[in-house]
Amino acid sequence: MNRNDSDRVIVSAGFWEQSWQRFRRRRLSMLALYFIGFLSVIAIFSPMIAGTKPIICRYKGQLYFPCMGYYNRDWENPVFQKERFRRVYPRNLKRKDPDSWSLWPLVYQDPHRPVRQGEWEGMEGNPYGAEGRPTGQNWFGTYKTGFDVFASMVHGTRIALLVGFVSTGIAATIGITLGAVAGYMGGVVDIVISRLIEVVMCIPALVLILCLQAVIDKVSIWNIMMLLGLTGWTGMARLTRGEFLKLKETEFVAAARCLGVGRTRIMFRHVLPNALAPVMVPIAFGIAGGIQTEAALSLLGFGAPPPNPSWGTILHSGRETLQSGYWWQLVFPGMGIFLTVLAYNLIGEGIQEATDPRLADPGN
C-alpha cells in the first residue's frame, strides 16, 4: 500500500541539531574547531612526530615501544637502562643487536636534551647560542643550550591543551553541580551557595598558585590545573543557577513532579540538558583562559616544572635571551599561544551565536 506525501511524518530537528547546523555555517568557528582538532592530534601523537626514541623497535627478539617514555618515564622499558643506552638509540641498537630494527619519529629531535654530533648518521649536532637560528635541521631554531624549539613546541602542545581541558573540566563539574543545586533548591541552600560563590570570586588564582609555590617544593602541572579549576567555576555556577531558577517553573518540570519523579532526576535528567546551552560558552572561553594563565605563569618562571616542555617555558627562555637576538624563542611559542587562544575564543563566540536563536542570521 502506497502512502501519499501528505501522510508522511516530518520530524523537526532538535535544539542541539539546529545549533550544530548554525555553528557549521560560521566558517571562522569551524576553521578554529579544525585547528583545535589538529592540535589535539599533535598532542596525542607528539612522540611519533618529534623524538629520539623509536616508536617501535625489535631488540634481542622482543618488541618494545621506547617512545612511550615521553608520556611517562615509567612506561619506557628498563632494559634500555640496564643495557646503558643513555637515551641514544640509533648507535646502540645496531651495536648491541645487529639484527634489530626500528621505526623512528618524523623529526629526530628531543624536547629534553640536545642532539649530539654523530648521534644520527649524517646529522650534525644541534648548534648552541646565537648559531641556533631556524634551519632545515632545527625548524624553529634551538635554545642557547642546544635544545630544539620545534620538539619542545610539539611536546608542549600536550601541556597547553591539558591545562585548558582539565582545569575547565574541574571548574565545569563544580560550577554546574553547585549552580544546579542552588537554582533548583532555593531557600537556605541557594543563599549558602551564593555566598560561597562570592567568597571564591575574591580569591585570585595567580596569587593562590604563587602561594602554593612558596609552600610546596615541587609543584606539578596537575597542581596548577587543580587550582585553576577550583577557582574558576564561579561564572559557570552563576549562569547555571540563573537557568535553573527560570526552568524550574516551567510546565515540563511541574509535570515531572506530578508524576513523582525525584529531585535529583528532575535536576540532572530533565532541567540540566535544557540549561547547558549558555554554559557551553564560558567553558570554551575558560579553556582559553587556562592556557593563557599557564603561559603567564611559565613566563614568570612559575609554570610547568622541568622536564615538562610548555609554550610558556619557551617564552620564558626567550625573554631571558631577548637582548641576545634569539627572536625565534619568542615568535613561534607566541604564535602558538595566540592562535590557540584565538581559536577557542572563536569557538566560544560561534557557540554563543549558534545556541541563541536571537543572534542567528535572518537568512539562516
HELIX and SHEET records of a PDB file:
HELIX    1   1 ASP A    5  ASP A    7  5                                   3    
HELIX    2   2 PHE A   15  ARG A   24  1                                  10    
HELIX    3   3 ARG A   27  ILE A   44  1                                  18    
HELIX    4   4 SER A   46  ILE A   49  1                                   4    
HELIX    5   5 PRO A   66  TYR A   70  5                                   5    
HELIX    6   6 ARG A   73  TRP A   75  5                                   3    
HELIX    7   7 VAL A   79  LYS A   82  1                                   4    
HELIX    8   8 TYR A   89  LYS A   96  1                                   8    
HELIX    9   9 GLY A  129  GLU A  131  5                                   3    
HELIX   10  10 VAL A  149  MET A  185  1                                  37    
HELIX   11  11 GLY A  187  MET A  201  1                                  15    
HELIX   12  12 ALA A  205  VAL A  215  1                                  11    
HELIX   13  13 ILE A  221  THR A  231  1                                  11    
HELIX   14  14 THR A  234  LEU A  247  1                                  14    
HELIX   15  15 GLU A  251  CYS A  258  1                                   8    
HELIX   16  16 ARG A  263  ARG A  265  1                                   3    
HELIX   17  17 ILE A  266  VAL A  271  3                                   6    
HELIX   18  18 LEU A  272  LEU A  299  1                                  28    
HELIX   19  19 TRP A  311  GLU A  320  1                                  10    
HELIX   20  20 LEU A  322  SER A  324  5                                   3    
HELIX   21  21 TRP A  328  THR A  355  1                                  28    
HELIX   22  22 PRO A  357  LEU A  359  5                                   3    
SHEET    1   A 3 GLN A  62  TYR A  64  0                                        
SHEET    2   A 3 ILE A  56  TYR A  59 -1                                        
SHEET    3   A 3 TRP A 101  LEU A 103 -1                                        
END                                                                             
